[in-house]
Amino acid sequence: MIYENHIAENLEPGVAYLYVDVGGGSTELTLFKEGKTIFRAHSILALFVC
């Protein structure tokens, strides 16, 4: 996650951030603010129609 990359050390306090992990046919969303997870959604399937 974002903390494993040490990116969290440079984020502005008091601001909410959305982390999107795309891969393997699913997408995971994590919304966090001030180091705390506010919302997390796992296994969101994406369907693209062309």
Secondary structure, DSSP 8 states (H G I E B T S, - for coil): -GGGGTGGGGS-TT-EEEEEEEETTEEEEEEEETTEEEEEEEEEE-----
